Amino acid sequence: MFMKYIWLVPLFPFIGTFINGLVGRKRFSKKTVAAIANTTVALSFILMVLSVFELAKLPAEARNVTVHLFDWINVGAAHISNNLNAVFNVAWEFKLDPLSAVMGLVVTGVGFVIHIYSIGYMWEEEGFARYFAYLNLFMGSMLILVLGGNYLMMFIGWEGVGLCSYLLIGYYFDKKFASDAGKKAFIVNRVGDFGFVIGLMFIFVAFGSLNFDQVFSRVAEVYQMGFNYGNWHISGQMLFNIIGVCLFIGATGKSAQIPLYVWLPDAMAGPTPVSALIHAATMVTSGLYMIARSSAIYSNAPIALMVVGLVGATTALFSAIIGTAQYDIKKVLAYSTVSQLGYMFMAMGAAAYWAGIFHVMTHAFFKACLFLGSGSIIHAMHHAYHKTNEHHKDPQDMRNMGGLRKLMPTTYWTFLIATLAIAGIPGFSGFFSKDEILWKNAEMALVYGHKIYWFYWLLGAIAAGFTAFYMFRLVFMTFFGEFKGTEEEKKHIHESPKVMTWPLIILAAGALLGGYLGFPQLLGKYLGHIPNMLEEWLEPALRHPHFLRATHHASEAVEFGFMGLSILIALIGIGIAYLFYIKRPDLPEKFVNTFSGVFHVVHNKFFVDEIYEAMFVQATKNLGTYLWGFDVWVVDGIVNGARHFTIMVSEASGYFDRIVVDGLVNIVGQTVEGIGYLFRRVQTGYVQTYAFVMALGFIVLIGYYIFR
Amino acid sequence: MIPISHVLIYSVILFSIGVLGVLIRRNALIMLMSLELMMNAANVNLIAFSRYLDNVAGQVFAIFVMCVAASEVAIGLAIAVALYRNKNSIQIDHFNELKG
């Protein structure tokens, strides 16, 4: 009975946005604002949990509930591919199945914890209500994305979280770098969205619908027929590859993969809980969710899968390398996120969708914990600098930290657990998911004979080593050794308030235990038949490729061997970090000095931002300048020319009017006047003159008669 | 007996003096008087021709002219008084209201 009301899950946060956004700032105290924002998310979480429990009670094949609210777009029939007369019919519908259930729980659960943390972290900020209104808006959009029953609903949420990322990253809008970062996130995402929209159009044209159930039920049929339009024919597999790549372009934008990853590190300009929520646990995973959701399409598109795997593996290694040379604590975590997202795409690329979702889940726990932990550190450092009036110091620079282990024990322990998880130490959640991903890639090469996956596996394995290194570098630099600041500053560093440490503890518990939901079958067999609950749970929602044909089976020894190998790689990474930052603290400096060129390039993120700046931003600006020039010279020229021409014509016309027309009229007048002037003289007004003239007339007349 | 031509020349001289008086003098009264001269020159002509033709009608006509002249002077003086009241003068060059 709760599943029927699944649409309330996204609605609650929107109500929070509505209340806080409209009247929160002026009418409510901070406590009321926080209560409203947190209650709405808590309600969503509770309803989500209840619905998922209900879903779990159903038999596995029936776990697919669609709640149809109302028709939204209903456009007449269109003649499209395969002589199919389709109606563009999109409804406002929500879908609850094992996949959206997992994502929904992660989003609402982690989101709720981060909401609580935000109360403490943002308490002294201006625009407290604005922050929570945005955060709720984000939650609502993300839940629409996850729970939407068709691609267009997903797209609404997709764009909604894009907007919210812009709003939240640019939260400190009075700082130039923050508003720039917001714009960057939005614009880079738009580039990806373009691919996504094209993919959606292909889907509609090929399948005649955007509804998930309808699309996926026609996969086999469309795969057979391919795409026919007149004489134009594309084979089914090719069509699926095109759709897959188009959708994946969208995913690279949202999930920060090469080449569209550049926005995520900049997005650290937003408040730290935002980084935790958007850039670790929710929005960036929407690309993964979308691919997992479209698994029916990807499972028939080997080339698209290969592209996904390649981009994922490259991103994983590339950003892990950049992560090793950053000093800003949040930047390290940002590149780590990009790298981990790369892992998730590696899983997708190997058609191990469940492993990808598994990593999404474990990553949500440990990365949110890491971000919130770093937020706790920044909060403390900021506080210390504030008290000692050291406003020029950067509270995010790891070189100013050190020795925080004893000053902030809760933060330290939770941070350590999350770090062990991300580094892939057995027993922590990250190990299970990451090992699964690496193994699935190795399996693709080993068992199914796709040799290219060896390359992906290698990239992933090296990236795992780098991950372990830079994460422990971070831990050693911040928590171990001596505090690098002054004694005065050290006195002011305290553990964060309870409202911030409890979320850390909850997330650390998730980071520790979350992995046991997807316990590897191999180990489970030997350790008392522990089932892999997550894989079983997700099974009905995900399709597996039919084109994979096993050449032989991998023996358990091989699988154990790979597992051992990934543990070894992680330990090597940690060992190097230990050597560099604990044992021989002079080594990093020597290393930097010896390989200054390499370090410089890596520290500056391979100058990708600069390359983009030169290639795209500058080119766009130049284009803008040219267009502006065209506007000014040609368009304005035409307009101004017309103006000048009109002025000239009217002036000429004016002259003609004044000189010729008026001239003729005046000449007539003047002639008459001149004649009149002559005769006017006669009229003196004196009677005598008239009499004189009369007399003269007489004399003349008389003279005439006399002398004729 | 005085020949008629002498009388006519006398009449012409008298008439010319009247005409000149009207044309040249500025005083309205003098002009009126000059007007009388002109009429009297005409009367001299009428009487002279009456005698010459031995017809009494001319003399009767001269009597009528004198009557008309008398009434005309009465009107003329009344006009002169009206002019004086208007302009405080009867100098005729103060009255050029007929000017075009």
Interface residues (C-beta under 8 A of the other chain):
Chain A: F679 R680 V682 Q683 T684 G685 Y686 V687 Q688 Y690 A691 F692 A695
Chain B: V19 V22 L23 I24 I92 D93 F95 N96 E97 L98 K99 G100
